[in-house]
Amino acid sequence: MKAILLSAGQGRRLLPLTETIPKCLLELHGQSLIEWQMHELAKCGIDDVTVVVGFGAEHVEELLKTQSIIPHIRTVYNPFFGIADNLVTCWVARPEMDEDFLLLNGDTVFEAQVLDRALNAPIRPVTMVMDRKSTYDADDMKLILNGESLVKVGKDIPPELADGESIGMLLFRGDAPALFQQALERAIRTPQALKQWYLSVIDDMAQSGFVWTHSIQGLQWAEIDCAEDLDQAETIVQCFEPVPNR
């Protein structure tokens, strides 16, 4: 399976740390966020990665030239990174969605067991990887479920109604890559496209019964939005197992 990594954003909530480099290059325990992602992807057998770049693209591309853990890696440039949200980032990457693929947010750090559990989940058209916790806040990408089937995803879901949260990792299989491409094409033509998350498209697909969820509760992951998140992520990556020799 190939992976598409969405790393076009600056990460303005982390300023001044991201004044000259994008969020994905912030250091965690001696390595950049994107390097940690590559290591964990490689542990799960992912050897084909497309990275969507934007802010500080030249710095990301320079780093990727020096890595050897992923044998097939390339970048796609999003020229709209400064004015649009990640729906457009996904739309820019749509030519890469020509087979089964993993879609991963560029600010999610995770241990390999998270992806391994997701890859071994029952095969569905779209599998959204999720976690559960005791309470949710306004910034969580919250979910409403019917069993394991996704009913709704969004930050605007009342916390008391949430059944879990998305961790920013989805699997697309079978006909789902083509369906997602088509949905992105429809969404990009709407007036609100520049201000939408790609999960708004997933929310629409869920209404047709294409989207299922799989819980990785108990495993280690973190979404990095602010300085406090960096501290949590640094603690997590220190517990990761070494990268196996290729």
Backbone as CSV, one residue per row, in Angstrom:
resi,resn,N_x,N_y,N_z,CA_x,CA_y,CA_z,C_x,C_y,C_z
1,MET,0.845,-1.199,0.000,0.000,0.000,0.000,0.872,1.239,0.000
2,LYS,0.469,2.251,-0.771,1.179,3.514,-0.790,0.593,4.441,0.258
3,ALA,1.349,5.466,0.627,0.894,6.455,1.601,0.968,7.844,0.987
4,ILE,-0.020,8.670,1.313,-0.025,10.078,0.930,-0.015,10.886,2.224
5,LEU,1.001,11.715,2.359,1.246,12.453,3.590,0.987,13.941,3.346
6,LEU,0.066,14.526,4.100,-0.331,15.919,3.907,0.509,16.828,4.797
7,SER,1.539,17.443,4.219,2.496,18.243,4.992,2.714,19.624,4.386
8,ALA,1.651,20.235,3.869,1.790,21.511,3.167,1.698,22.719,4.095
9,GLY,1.165,22.539,5.291,0.892,23.678,6.150,2.087,24.201,6.918
10,GLN,1.971,25.438,7.344,3.020,26.085,8.139,2.932,25.683,9.600
11,GLY,1.720,25.623,10.130,1.544,25.386,11.557,1.629,26.694,12.317
12,ARG,0.763,27.650,11.987,0.844,28.995,12.556,0.620,29.026,14.061
13,ARG,-0.094,28.058,14.581,-0.333,28.033,16.029,0.941,27.705,16.801
14,LEU,1.976,27.304,16.077,3.258,26.986,16.709,4.303,28.078,16.504
15,LEU,3.895,29.217,15.944,4.820,30.344,15.824,5.341,30.755,17.208
16,PRO,6.606,31.168,17.330,7.589,31.428,16.263,8.388,30.209,15.808
17,LEU,8.075,29.018,16.346,8.845,27.827,15.968,8.741,27.522,14.482
18,THR,7.615,27.890,13.882,7.391,27.597,12.461,7.503,28.842,11.586
19,GLU,8.260,29.812,12.039,8.397,31.041,11.260,9.118,30.809,9.940
20,THR,10.112,29.917,9.952,10.894,29.676,8.731,10.832,28.232,8.242
21,ILE,10.315,27.328,9.060,10.193,25.924,8.650,8.776,25.452,8.920
22,PRO,8.275,24.493,8.141,6.917,23.985,8.372,6.855,23.082,9.601
23,LYS,5.657,22.872,10.070,5.435,22.051,11.259,6.092,20.677,11.154
24,CYS,6.048,20.075,9.961,6.545,18.700,9.815,8.047,18.583,10.036
25,LEU,8.769,19.714,10.073,10.219,19.672,10.295,10.603,20.001,11.735
26,LEU,9.625,20.245,12.588,9.947,20.485,13.990,10.572,19.237,14.607
27,GLU,11.545,19.458,15.471,12.319,18.343,16.013,11.648,17.729,17.239
28,LEU,11.649,16.397,17.262,11.168,15.625,18.397,12.262,14.640,18.784
29,HIS,12.866,14.855,19.919,13.885,13.930,20.420,14.946,13.616,19.344
30,GLY,15.447,14.662,18.703,16.585,14.500,17.792,16.248,14.284,16.333
31,GLN,14.959,14.106,16.005,14.577,13.915,14.613,13.306,14.722,14.318
32,SER,13.123,15.057,13.048,11.938,15.822,12.681,10.692,14.947,12.740
33,LEU,9.560,15.612,12.852,8.278,14.922,12.890,8.115,14.011,11.673
34,ILE,8.447,14.529,10.485,8.252,13.736,9.277,9.181,12.529,9.241
35,GLU,10.363,12.642,9.827,11.256,11.476,9.888,10.678,10.393,10.787
36,TRP,10.095,10.796,11.921,9.443,9.808,12.781,8.307,9.104,12.035
37,GLN,7.551,9.874,11.254,6.475,9.264,10.482,7.028,8.243,9.483
38,MET,8.089,8.603,8.776,8.690,7.690,7.799,9.154,6.399,8.467
39,HIS,9.770,6.529,9.634,10.258,5.348,10.344,9.127,4.395,10.693
40,GLU,8.035,4.941,11.204,6.922,4.078,11.606,6.209,3.490,10.389
41,LEU,6.115,4.247,9.297,5.551,3.706,8.056,6.388,2.536,7.547
42,ALA,7.706,2.707,7.579,8.601,1.658,7.086,8.480,0.379,7.905
43,LYS,8.288,0.513,9.201,8.137,-0.667,10.051,6.927,-1.504,9.643
44,CYS,5.934,-0.858,9.036,4.710,-1.551,8.627,4.741,-1.957,7.156
45,GLY,5.896,-1.826,6.518,6.037,-2.277,5.142,5.642,-1.270,4.088
46,ILE,5.343,-0.024,4.477,5.030,1.017,3.501,6.330,1.462,2.844
47,ASP,6.433,1.302,1.526,7.683,1.665,0.848,7.477,2.654,-0.295
48,ASP,6.274,3.223,-0.381,5.941,4.167,-1.447,5.166,5.320,-0.820
49,VAL,5.777,6.511,-0.771,5.181,7.645,-0.068,5.201,8.881,-0.953
50,THR,4.057,9.557,-1.020,3.951,10.865,-1.649,3.721,11.890,-0.554
51,VAL,4.562,12.919,-0.508,4.438,13.977,0.486,3.941,15.237,-0.218
52,VAL,2.791,15.754,0.223,2.285,17.016,-0.325,2.916,18.151,0.480
53,VAL,3.677,19.003,-0.208,4.416,20.076,0.442,3.840,21.432,0.034
54,GLY,4.185,22.447,0.802,3.718,23.803,0.509,4.645,24.802,1.149
55,PHE,4.298,25.244,2.385,5.161,26.172,3.105,6.518,25.521,3.369
56,GLY,7.598,26.238,3.028,8.936,25.697,3.252,9.215,24.429,2.475
57,ALA,8.602,24.301,1.295,8.730,23.067,0.513,10.176,22.686,0.253
58,GLU,11.012,23.685,-0.009,12.407,23.386,-0.337,13.133,22.729,0.829
59,HIS,12.752,23.097,2.061,13.398,22.497,3.242,12.956,21.039,3.412
60,VAL,11.682,20.780,3.178,11.179,19.409,3.276,11.819,18.538,2.203
61,GLU,11.870,19.030,0.985,12.443,18.253,-0.118,13.927,17.980,0.108
62,GLU,14.634,18.939,0.680,16.056,18.729,0.971,16.235,17.627,2.003
63,LEU,15.390,17.632,3.024,15.476,16.572,4.040,15.158,15.213,3.439
64,LEU,14.112,15.148,2.608,13.704,13.861,2.044,14.778,13.261,1.144
65,LYS,15.614,14.105,0.559,16.711,13.595,-0.269,17.723,12.798,0.546
66,THR,17.788,13.091,1.836,18.799,12.451,2.681,18.296,11.184,3.350
67,GLN,16.994,10.903,3.246,16.457,9.724,3.930,16.536,8.506,3.018
68,SER,16.699,7.340,3.624,16.806,6.100,2.839,15.854,5.014,3.334
69,ILE,15.081,5.305,4.364,14.220,4.287,4.952,13.046,3.945,4.037
70,ILE,12.566,4.928,3.248,11.486,4.707,2.287,12.102,4.722,0.885
71,PRO,12.087,3.618,0.158,12.772,3.564,-1.139,12.131,4.395,-2.242
72,HIS,10.810,4.562,-2.205,10.114,5.315,-3.253,9.391,6.490,-2.604
73,ILE,9.925,7.678,-2.790,9.346,8.855,-2.170,9.407,10.030,-3.140
74,ARG,8.328,10.792,-3.191,8.267,11.939,-4.080,7.394,13.003,-3.432
75,THR,7.455,14.209,-3.978,6.655,15.298,-3.439,5.715,15.851,-4.500
76,VAL,4.608,16.400,-4.022,3.651,17.133,-4.849,3.487,18.504,-4.193
77,TYR,3.560,19.563,-4.985,3.517,20.910,-4.427,2.102,21.481,-4.460
78,ASN,1.683,22.014,-3.315,0.390,22.685,-3.205,0.624,24.195,-3.215
79,PRO,0.371,24.886,-4.323,0.636,26.328,-4.388,-0.375,27.166,-3.602
80,PHE,-1.416,26.530,-3.096,-2.477,27.261,-2.408,-2.382,27.133,-0.887
81,PHE,-1.242,26.684,-0.379,-1.118,26.380,1.042,-1.403,27.593,1.930
82,GLY,-1.143,28.793,1.434,-1.309,29.975,2.256,-2.722,30.498,2.348
83,ILE,-3.611,30.030,1.468,-4.970,30.573,1.427,-6.049,29.507,1.592
84,ALA,-5.658,28.249,1.633,-6.657,27.174,1.653,-6.368,26.172,2.761
85,ASP,-7.415,25.450,3.156,-7.260,24.395,4.150,-6.948,23.072,3.442
86,ASN,-6.984,21.964,4.197,-6.425,20.727,3.647,-7.321,19.994,2.652
87,LEU,-8.538,20.471,2.408,-9.304,19.927,1.291,-8.548,20.153,-0.012
88,VAL,-8.002,21.351,-0.186,-7.248,21.660,-1.398,-5.954,20.848,-1.449
89,THR,-5.324,20.637,-0.308,-4.114,19.812,-0.264,-4.408,18.409,-0.779
90,CYS,-5.536,17.845,-0.363,-5.953,16.528,-0.863,-6.241,16.568,-2.355
91,TRP,-6.917,17.603,-2.790,-7.274,17.731,-4.198,-6.022,17.785,-5.078
92,VAL,-4.996,18.486,-4.630,-3.737,18.555,-5.372,-3.118,17.161,-5.529
93,ALA,-3.325,16.308,-4.531,-2.721,14.970,-4.544,-3.582,13.919,-5.220
94,ARG,-4.714,14.306,-5.789,-5.661,13.307,-6.309,-5.073,12.391,-7.389
95,PRO,-4.099,12.830,-8.247,-3.536,11.881,-9.217,-2.808,10.701,-8.572
96,GLU,-2.397,10.864,-7.306,-1.718,9.775,-6.596,-2.701,8.745,-6.045
97,MET,-3.984,9.048,-6.122,-5.007,8.174,-5.535,-5.529,7.188,-6.569
98,ASP,-4.608,6.457,-7.195,-4.964,5.557,-8.294,-4.985,4.095,-7.881
99,GLU,-4.829,3.841,-6.591,-4.852,2.475,-6.063,-5.124,2.576,-4.564
100,ASP,-5.164,1.436,-3.884,-5.342,1.461,-2.433,-4.272,2.357,-1.808
101,PHE,-4.676,3.203,-0.837,-3.680,4.080,-0.227,-4.062,4.451,1.201
102,LEU,-3.027,4.884,1.910,-3.154,5.414,3.258,-3.045,6.932,3.172
103,LEU,-3.963,7.637,3.807,-3.920,9.101,3.879,-3.582,9.487,5.312
104,LEU,-2.544,10.314,5.467,-2.044,10.633,6.802,-1.806,12.126,6.939
105,ASN,-2.321,12.709,7.998,-2.048,14.112,8.287,-0.579,14.297,8.647
106,GLY,-0.010,15.405,8.222,1.409,15.657,8.460,1.742,16.039,9.881
107,ASP,0.739,16.194,10.735,1.017,16.561,12.129,0.634,15.456,13.106
108,THR,0.483,14.234,12.615,0.160,13.097,13.474,1.382,12.207,13.642
109,VAL,1.848,12.061,14.862,2.932,11.131,15.159,2.315,9.906,15.834
110,PHE,2.794,8.725,15.473,2.147,7.490,15.935,3.168,6.363,16.002
111,GLU,2.937,5.433,16.915,3.768,4.240,16.946,3.298,3.271,15.867
112,ALA,4.203,2.427,15.379,3.903,1.535,14.263,2.709,0.638,14.536
113,GLN,2.491,0.278,15.803,1.375,-0.598,16.137,0.026,0.017,15.755
114,VAL,-0.048,1.360,15.737,-1.281,2.035,15.335,-1.623,1.684,13.894
115,LEU,-0.661,1.860,12.999,-0.896,1.545,11.595,-1.046,0.048,11.388
116,ASP,-0.275,-0.745,12.103,-0.367,-2.194,11.959,-1.765,-2.691,12.326
117,ARG,-2.328,-2.138,13.393,-3.682,-2.528,13.788,-4.691,-2.121,12.719
118,ALA,-4.498,-0.932,12.150,-5.423,-0.458,11.115,-5.328,-1.303,9.852
119,LEU,-4.110,-1.668,9.448,-3.916,-2.465,8.239,-4.510,-3.864,8.380
120,ASN,-4.614,-4.339,9.610,-5.157,-5.668,9.849,-6.629,-5.648,10.260
121,ALA,-7.249,-4.487,10.161,-8.675,-4.369,10.442,-9.474,-5.001,9.302
122,PRO,-10.743,-5.306,9.510,-11.583,-5.808,8.405,-11.515,-4.854,7.221
123,ILE,-11.436,-5.405,6.024,-11.289,-4.587,4.825,-12.606,-3.901,4.496
124,ARG,-12.581,-2.588,4.470,-13.739,-1.754,4.149,-13.336,-0.788,3.033
125,PRO,-14.309,-0.146,2.373,-13.946,0.856,1.366,-13.084,1.972,1.958
126,VAL,-13.567,2.571,3.064,-12.801,3.598,3.778,-12.768,3.220,5.255
127,THR,-11.575,3.170,5.816,-11.411,2.912,7.247,-10.799,4.138,7.890
128,MET,-11.530,4.767,8.794,-11.021,5.904,9.553,-10.473,5.392,10.877
129,VAL,-9.208,5.670,11.132,-8.582,5.236,12.379,-8.979,6.219,13.479
130,MET,-9.428,5.690,14.605,-9.986,6.533,15.664,-9.473,6.112,17.033
131,ASP,-9.660,6.998,17.981,-9.328,6.714,19.375,-10.517,7.125,20.235
132,ARG,-10.524,6.646,21.450,-11.557,7.023,22.416,-10.897,7.558,23.674
133,LYS,-11.542,8.513,24.315,-11.070,9.021,25.596,-12.268,9.452,26.430
134,SER,-12.003,9.816,27.661,-13.110,10.075,28.580,-13.834,11.382,28.277
135,THR,-13.115,12.392,27.818,-13.731,13.685,27.492,-13.140,14.225,26.195
136,TYR,-13.902,15.071,25.526,-13.475,15.673,24.256,-13.613,17.184,24.355
137,ASP,-12.794,17.895,23.558,-12.870,19.352,23.577,-13.210,19.887,22.189
138,ALA,-13.301,21.192,22.083,-13.753,21.825,20.842,-12.798,21.591,19.684
139,ASP,-11.529,21.340,19.960,-10.538,21.182,18.893,-10.436,19.747,18.386
140,ASP,-11.049,18.795,19.064,-11.012,17.398,18.629,-11.893,17.198,17.397
141,MET,-11.412,16.390,16.445,-12.219,16.022,15.285,-13.083,14.834,15.702
142,LYS,-14.265,15.151,16.210,-15.098,14.172,16.901,-15.952,13.349,15.934
143,LEU,-16.356,12.176,16.413,-17.109,11.233,15.590,-18.413,10.839,16.275
144,ILE,-19.427,10.586,15.445,-20.642,9.907,15.882,-20.721,8.607,15.088
145,LEU,-20.915,7.499,15.781,-20.871,6.185,15.160,-22.191,5.442,15.301
146,ASN,-22.390,4.496,14.395,-23.430,3.492,14.513,-22.709,2.157,14.461
147,GLY,-22.393,1.617,15.633,-21.497,0.471,15.675,-20.107,0.923,15.261
148,GLU,-19.555,0.335,14.188,-18.264,0.779,13.660,-18.423,1.659,12.427
149,SER,-19.644,1.871,12.001,-19.909,2.694,10.825,-19.941,4.172,11.219
150,LEU,-19.317,5.018,10.385,-19.286,6.439,10.663,-20.609,7.093,10.268
151,VAL,-21.170,7.857,11.182,-22.386,8.623,10.919,-22.041,10.069,10.618
152,LYS,-21.130,10.640,11.412,-20.766,12.049,11.234,-19.380,12.296,11.821
153,VAL,-18.624,13.207,11.185,-17.333,13.634,11.704,-17.272,15.152,11.634
154,GLY,-16.727,15.781,12.684,-16.600,17.225,12.680,-16.214,17.763,14.046
155,LYS,-15.580,18.929,14.050,-15.231,19.568,15.311,-16.456,20.158,16.001
156,ASP,-17.533,20.385,15.234,-18.719,21.019,15.785,-19.672,20.055,16.483
157,ILE,-19.328,18.762,16.509,-20.161,17.801,17.233,-20.061,18.091,18.732
158,PRO,-21.183,18.191,19.438,-21.128,18.424,20.890,-20.325,17.320,21.581
159,PRO,-19.403,17.675,22.471,-18.559,16.671,23.130,-19.331,15.533,23.774
160,GLU,-20.505,15.851,24.330,-21.272,14.814,25.019,-21.874,13.787,24.058
161,LEU,-21.883,14.099,22.761,-22.415,13.166,21.767,-21.323,12.360,21.071
162,ALA,-20.071,12.690,21.335,-18.956,12.072,20.616,-18.722,10.626,21.053
163,ASP,-18.504,9.765,20.060,-18.162,8.365,20.317,-16.668,8.109,20.158
164,GLY,-15.914,9.115,19.733,-14.482,8.961,19.521,-13.961,10.160,18.759
165,GLU,-12.673,10.091,18.363,-12.065,11.156,17.571,-11.175,10.562,16.493
166,SER,-11.134,11.240,15.367,-10.240,10.835,14.284,-8.807,11.186,14.656
167,ILE,-7.850,10.317,14.312,-6.451,10.623,14.591,-5.734,11.153,13.344
168,GLY,-6.474,11.347,12.243,-5.841,11.864,11.031,-5.188,10.801,10.183
169,MET,-5.767,9.608,10.156,-5.238,8.480,9.384,-6.422,7.713,8.800
170,LEU,-6.436,7.540,7.464,-7.514,6.812,6.798,-6.943,5.873,5.756
171,LEU,-7.633,4.740,5.575,-7.285,3.765,4.534,-8.385,3.758,3.484
172,PHE,-7.979,3.759,2.211,-8.920,3.705,1.088,-8.615,2.454,0.275
173,ARG,-9.638,1.635,0.033,-9.423,0.368,-0.666,-10.495,0.150,-1.726
174,GLY,-10.168,-0.698,-2.717,-11.152,-1.078,-3.727,-11.599,0.097,-4.575
175,ASP,-12.912,0.349,-4.583,-13.461,1.465,-5.354,-13.331,2.805,-4.636
176,ALA,-12.950,2.791,-3.364,-12.942,4.025,-2.568,-11.967,5.087,-3.080
177,PRO,-10.762,4.728,-3.553,-9.895,5.790,-4.090,-10.562,6.588,-5.213
178,ALA,-11.205,5.907,-6.154,-11.887,6.603,-7.249,-13.067,7.416,-6.731
179,LEU,-13.803,6.871,-5.772,-14.933,7.603,-5.202,-14.464,8.859,-4.472
180,PHE,-13.340,8.756,-3.783,-12.794,9.908,-3.071,-12.313,10.974,-4.061
181,GLN,-11.652,10.539,-5.132,-11.244,11.483,-6.178,-12.441,12.259,-6.718
182,GLN,-13.511,11.534,-7.020,-14.708,12.166,-7.573,-15.330,13.134,-6.574
183,ALA,-15.344,12.741,-5.300,-15.910,13.608,-4.269,-15.076,14.873,-4.086
184,LEU,-13.758,14.737,-4.193,-12.889,15.908,-4.107,-13.144,16.864,-5.269
185,GLU,-13.342,16.309,-6.460,-13.608,17.144,-7.641,-14.905,17.927,-7.465
186,ARG,-15.917,17.295,-6.886,-17.180,17.997,-6.643,-17.003,19.082,-5.583
187,ALA,-16.279,18.747,-4.522,-16.127,19.678,-3.410,-15.316,20.910,-3.795
188,ILE,-14.305,20.730,-4.650,-13.421,21.840,-4.994,-14.147,22.899,-5.815
189,ARG,-15.288,22.543,-6.388,-16.051,23.479,-7.222,-17.072,24.300,-6.419
190,THR,-17.104,24.099,-5.116,-18.057,24.824,-4.283,-17.433,26.112,-3.753
191,PRO,-18.253,27.124,-3.449,-17.717,28.409,-2.973,-16.904,28.296,-1.686
192,GLN,-17.229,27.326,-0.836,-16.569,27.209,0.461,-15.322,26.324,0.428
193,ALA,-14.894,25.887,-0.744,-13.818,24.896,-0.859,-12.526,25.320,-0.170
194,LEU,-12.148,26.589,-0.283,-10.872,27.027,0.277,-10.836,26.938,1.798
195,LYS,-11.982,26.909,2.436,-12.044,26.918,3.897,-12.478,25.571,4.479
196,GLN,-12.467,24.537,3.670,-12.949,23.236,4.140,-11.812,22.268,4.433
197,TRP,-12.074,21.374,5.392,-11.205,20.235,5.635,-11.616,19.089,4.714
198,TYR,-10.676,18.219,4.398,-11.031,17.069,3.559,-11.992,16.125,4.272
199,LEU,-12.023,16.201,5.603,-12.951,15.334,6.328,-14.407,15.714,6.079
200,SER,-14.650,16.907,5.530,-16.018,17.236,5.129,-16.460,16.344,3.971
201,VAL,-15.516,15.945,3.115,-15.803,15.011,2.029,-16.058,13.615,2.592
202,ILE,-15.261,13.219,3.578,-15.465,11.932,4.238,-16.827,11.898,4.918
203,ASP,-17.227,13.022,5.506,-18.539,13.120,6.137,-19.644,12.863,5.112
204,ASP,-19.492,13.426,3.925,-20.472,13.195,2.858,-20.475,11.729,2.422
205,MET,-19.291,11.137,2.280,-19.202,9.730,1.870,-19.827,8.810,2.910
206,ALA,-19.749,9.213,4.168,-20.323,8.393,5.237,-21.831,8.261,5.105
207,GLN,-22.453,9.269,4.515,-23.910,9.223,4.354,-24.330,8.129,3.378
208,SER,-23.404,7.680,2.542,-23.688,6.590,1.591,-23.206,5.235,2.103
209,GLY,-22.707,5.205,3.341,-22.314,3.939,3.949,-20.943,3.434,3.561
210,PHE,-20.072,4.318,3.049,-18.754,3.878,2.598,-17.688,3.908,3.690
211,VAL,-17.956,4.572,4.822,-16.897,4.849,5.795,-17.131,4.092,7.098
212,TRP,-16.095,3.370,7.489,-16.110,2.619,8.736,-14.972,3.105,9.616
213,THR,-14.996,2.722,10.866,-13.950,3.150,11.791,-13.262,1.936,12.406
214,HIS,-12.051,2.190,12.902,-11.332,1.139,13.623,-10.575,1.797,14.767
215,SER,-10.787,1.320,15.970,-10.207,1.932,17.158,-8.797,1.426,17.429
216,ILE,-7.926,2.360,17.810,-6.564,1.995,18.237,-6.381,2.401,19.703
217,GLN,-7.477,2.389,20.444,-7.444,2.800,21.843,-6.378,2.038,22.607
218,GLY,-5.584,2.758,23.390,-4.525,2.142,24.173,-3.156,2.254,23.544
219,LEU,-3.092,2.599,22.251,-1.811,2.764,21.577,-1.400,4.234,21.574
220,GLN,-0.121,4.481,21.251,0.449,5.808,21.396,0.402,6.613,20.091
221,TRP,-0.144,7.825,20.179,-0.158,8.748,19.051,-0.381,10.155,19.594
222,ALA,-0.109,11.161,18.773,-0.350,12.542,19.179,-0.531,13.400,17.942
223,GLU,-1.447,14.348,18.029,-1.606,15.364,17.007,-0.924,16.632,17.507
224,ILE,-0.103,17.243,16.673,0.686,18.383,17.112,0.087,19.670,16.554
225,ASP,-0.554,20.428,17.425,-1.148,21.709,17.043,-0.509,22.883,17.773
226,CYS,-0.032,22.661,19.001,0.490,23.746,19.822,1.735,23.266,20.569
227,ALA,2.367,24.180,21.297,3.629,23.863,21.969,3.471,22.728,22.986
228,GLU,2.338,22.702,23.677,2.107,21.633,24.652,2.060,20.262,23.977
229,ASP,1.521,20.221,22.762,1.470,18.964,22.010,2.871,18.460,21.676
230,LEU,3.795,19.385,21.435,5.180,18.987,21.139,5.783,18.232,22.309
231,ASP,5.522,18.693,23.520,6.051,18.006,24.704,5.501,16.591,24.810
232,GLN,4.194,16.440,24.561,3.585,15.108,24.615,4.164,14.207,23.530
233,ALA,4.308,14.744,22.313,4.827,13.948,21.202,6.268,13.519,21.461
234,GLU,7.060,14.405,22.051,8.453,14.049,22.333,8.530,12.905,23.332
235,THR,7.660,12.903,24.307,7.615,11.809,25.274,7.229,10.500,24.597
236,ILE,6.288,10.569,23.654,5.817,9.373,22.971,6.907,8.749,22.103
237,VAL,7.591,9.560,21.294,8.558,8.988,20.343,9.756,8.365,21.051
238,GLN,10.045,8.788,22.263,11.150,8.185,22.993,10.902,6.717,23.321
239,CYS,9.623,6.315,23.243,9.257,4.927,23.555,9.195,4.054,22.311
240,PHE,9.387,4.632,21.128,9.297,3.858,19.889,10.470,2.883,19.780
241,GLU,10.198,1.740,19.185,11.255,0.761,18.958,12.153,1.226,17.819
242,PRO,13.432,0.797,17.831,14.348,1.209,16.752,13.834,0.776,15.388
243,VAL,14.263,1.506,14.363,13.878,1.164,13.004,14.646,-0.075,12.572
244,PRO,13.968,-1.101,12.016,14.665,-2.313,11.574,15.566,-2.022,10.383
245,ASN,16.650,-2.773,10.252,17.507,-2.633,9.097,16.790,-3.094,7.841
246,ARG,16.991,-2.365,6.758,16.333,-2.724,5.502,17.308,-3.533,4.643
